[in-house]
Amino acid sequence: MIDAEEEKLKDKNETAIMHQINSNSDIIAKKI
């Protein structure tokens, strides 16, 4: 149970990080 919950949290964190990187890339691209 706990392991499965941790895996879900890891997936959510990784997805959130990817979204942050993508949004940062968009901002950088607009500045150039």
N, CA, C and O atoms as a DFTB+ gen file, in Angstrom:
128 C
 N C O
     1  1       0.844      -1.210       0.000
     2  2       0.000       0.000       0.000
     3  2       0.879       1.259       0.000
     4  3       0.755       2.117      -0.875
     5  1       1.761       1.352       0.990
     6  2       2.578       2.564       1.125
     7  2       3.472       2.746      -0.104
     8  3       3.623       3.859      -0.608
     9  1       4.064       1.645      -0.585
    10  2       4.940       1.750      -1.757
    11  2       4.166       2.303      -2.952
    12  3       4.666       3.166      -3.674
    13  1       2.961       1.812      -3.156
    14  2       2.145       2.283      -4.272
    15  2       1.846       3.773      -4.126
    16  3       1.876       4.518      -5.106
    17  1       1.561       4.199      -2.907
    18  2       1.276       5.623      -2.668
    19  2       2.512       6.460      -3.005
    20  3       2.406       7.511      -3.637
    21  1       3.682       5.983      -2.580
    22  2       4.918       6.729      -2.847
    23  2       5.173       6.818      -4.346
    24  3       5.611       7.854      -4.845
    25  1       4.899       5.732      -5.064
    26  2       5.096       5.744      -6.521
    27  2       4.197       6.799      -7.157
    28  3       4.624       7.515      -8.064
    29  1       2.952       6.899      -6.685
    30  2       2.026       7.906      -7.227
    31  2       2.566       9.309      -6.966
    32  3       2.530      10.166      -7.849
    33  1       3.071       9.543      -5.744
    34  2       3.608      10.860      -5.415
    35  2       4.818      11.178      -6.284
    36  3       4.969      12.304      -6.758
    37  1       5.679      10.185      -6.492
    38  2       6.863      10.406      -7.338
    39  2       6.427      10.790      -8.741
    40  3       6.972      11.723      -9.330
    41  1       5.445      10.073      -9.279
    42  2       4.957      10.374     -10.625
    43  2       4.410      11.798     -10.679
    44  3       4.671      12.531     -11.633
    45  1       3.655      12.186      -9.660
    46  2       3.084      13.540      -9.631
    47  2       4.194      14.576      -9.573
    48  3       4.140      15.584     -10.278
    49  1       5.208      14.337      -8.731
    50  2       6.316      15.285      -8.607
    51  2       7.068      15.411      -9.923
    52  3       7.400      16.517     -10.350
    53  1       7.338      14.275     -10.567
    54  2       8.063      14.310     -11.839
    55  2       7.262      15.063     -12.888
    56  3       7.821      15.833     -13.669
    57  1       5.952      14.842     -12.908
    58  2       5.096      15.534     -13.874
    59  2       5.112      17.035     -13.599
    60  3       5.191      17.837     -14.529
    61  1       5.038      17.414     -12.329
    62  2       5.044      18.830     -11.960
    63  2       6.366      19.472     -12.373
    64  3       6.389      20.592     -12.885
    65  1       7.466      18.754     -12.146
    66  2       8.781      19.289     -12.517
    67  2       8.851      19.475     -14.030
    68  3       9.353      20.491     -14.512
    69  1       8.347      18.493     -14.777
    70  2       8.370      18.604     -16.233
    71  2       7.567      19.817     -16.688
    72  3       7.981      20.532     -17.601
    73  1       6.417      20.050     -16.054
    74  2       5.592      21.206     -16.418
    75  2       6.341      22.500     -16.119
    76  3       6.282      23.448     -16.902
    77  1       7.054      22.543     -14.976
    78  2       7.816      23.745     -14.624
    79  2       8.896      24.007     -15.663
    80  3       9.086      25.143     -16.099
    81  1       9.607      22.946     -16.060
    82  2      10.675      23.095     -17.049
    83  2      10.080      23.592     -18.365
    84  3      10.637      24.485     -19.003
    85  1       8.950      23.016     -18.771
    86  2       8.315      23.412     -20.027
    87  2       7.890      24.876     -19.978
    88  3       8.099      25.606     -20.947
    89  1       7.302      25.317     -18.878
    90  2       6.847      26.700     -18.779
    91  2       8.049      27.641     -18.755
    92  3       8.000      28.720     -19.344
    93  1       9.127      27.243     -18.080
    94  2      10.338      28.066     -18.056
    95  2      10.920      28.172     -19.459
    96  3      11.368      29.244     -19.865
    97  1      10.918      27.076     -20.195
    98  2      11.444      27.081     -21.564
    99  2      10.620      28.032     -22.424
   100  3      11.173      28.762     -23.247
   101  1       9.305      28.026     -22.238
   102  2       8.435      28.920     -23.010
   103  2       8.785      30.376     -22.711
   104  3       8.857      31.200     -23.623
   105  1       9.001      30.691     -21.438
   106  2       9.330      32.068     -21.046
   107  2      10.661      32.477     -21.669
   108  3      10.790      33.577     -22.204
   109  1      11.648      31.589     -21.597
   110  2      12.970      31.892     -22.164
   111  2      12.849      32.097     -23.674
   112  3      13.446      33.020     -24.227
   113  1      12.082      31.243     -24.335
   114  2      11.920      31.352     -25.786
   115  2      11.279      32.691     -26.161
   116  3      11.637      33.285     -27.178
   117  1      10.345      33.161     -25.355
   118  2       9.675      34.434     -25.643
   119  2      10.641      35.609     -25.472
   120  3      10.558      36.588     -26.213
   121  1      11.557      35.520     -24.500
   122  2      12.505      36.614     -24.258
   123  2      13.483      36.752     -25.418
   124  3      13.895      37.864     -25.750
   125  1      13.855      35.652     -26.030
   126  2      14.863      35.696     -27.102
   127  2      14.248      36.313     -28.367
   128  3      14.929      36.442     -29.385
